[in-house]
């Protein structure tokens, strides 16, 4: 299977660089997994596609202001993007500077603060801060907007590049499907008789890394930390028993649930995952998916194609471009029911 199979042309004007005034004001493209039929709706219309007894699974990770600016003690400017918080003082981070810092060197942070470079682990640097990391980031850090939002972060991004139900700090990218939900919509979901459950997956910067191989099968996913609690396992079992559907809000919720069910049975799980879902890979838990529109040739587009079917997904994306949907993190959304017999690119005539 070739990465190039997942290419599509996206006009620059369709990349959403700012959020809409209201979270629920986005558009919603509905893809019926049984028939491939498309419906053009608004996000609040999602309620019409939910049924009493369904279970919606959200990712309650919280985005940290993970981007720092500063300079080396020698004076060279640098940019730090925290990838993972290791403990109260240590992180793994990407560091951009004219020359990579050496172990033992001091990094001075704009706004106050400093860190020592402890060791290098492949592309990541282990840094130890003189003060606790999370309060430091809250004080002087910048929200880590994705590379395609080519503008400086603004004060408003601290709220809008964050779900209203974010709880556990650790992500450096938002689980963007959840950005469309405000509290009133969550209350309406509950009032309809739809249950909710929460997993945690701390989204890493690797989610934006391009696939650099020609064959999908040769790609190795970056690792991300997740937790699926026993309460989620029990909620899924209860949903199945009452005949409801498990609806994942975002690809990170899909990856969490399917990582915890890799052997076919959902079990509580806490730890790293490098699961890669592409056409031909099975889904054991998820019946429907709320997701944003993803980058061409990305692993997330491959996941959606595995779930909805390759021809159906590419046709939906072509329709979204034609209809002027807004793409990526601050863009519009899709609601997809699972294709019972998904085809891949190799199945095309």
Secondary structure as GFF3:
##gff-version 3
##sequence-region A 1 349
A	DSSP	three_ten_helix	3	6	.	.	.	ID=ss1
A	DSSP	three_ten_helix	12	14	.	.	.	ID=ss2
A	DSSP	three_ten_helix	23	25	.	.	.	ID=ss3
A	DSSP	beta_strand	27	31	.	.	.	ID=ss4
A	DSSP	beta_strand	38	42	.	.	.	ID=ss5
A	DSSP	three_ten_helix	43	49	.	.	.	ID=ss6
A	DSSP	beta_strand	55	59	.	.	.	ID=ss7
A	DSSP	beta_strand	61	63	.	.	.	ID=ss8
A	DSSP	beta_strand	67	72	.	.	.	ID=ss9
A	DSSP	beta_strand	77	85	.	.	.	ID=ss10
A	DSSP	beta_strand	90	97	.	.	.	ID=ss11
A	DSSP	beta_strand	106	109	.	.	.	ID=ss12
A	DSSP	beta_strand	114	121	.	.	.	ID=ss13
A	DSSP	beta_strand	124	129	.	.	.	ID=ss14
A	DSSP	alpha_helix	133	140	.	.	.	ID=ss15
A	DSSP	alpha_helix	157	160	.	.	.	ID=ss16
A	DSSP	beta_strand	168	171	.	.	.	ID=ss17
A	DSSP	three_ten_helix	176	180	.	.	.	ID=ss18
A	DSSP	alpha_helix	183	191	.	.	.	ID=ss19
A	DSSP	beta_strand	195	201	.	.	.	ID=ss20
A	DSSP	three_ten_helix	205	208	.	.	.	ID=ss21
A	DSSP	three_ten_helix	216	218	.	.	.	ID=ss22
A	DSSP	beta_strand	224	228	.	.	.	ID=ss23
A	DSSP	alpha_helix	230	241	.	.	.	ID=ss24
A	DSSP	beta_strand	246	249	.	.	.	ID=ss25
A	DSSP	alpha_helix	251	259	.	.	.	ID=ss26
A	DSSP	beta_strand	269	273	.	.	.	ID=ss27
A	DSSP	beta_strand	288	292	.	.	.	ID=ss28
A	DSSP	alpha_helix	299	308	.	.	.	ID=ss29
A	DSSP	alpha_helix	310	322	.	.	.	ID=ss30
A	DSSP	beta_strand	333	337	.	.	.	ID=ss31
A	DSSP	three_ten_helix	345	347	.	.	.	ID=ss32
###
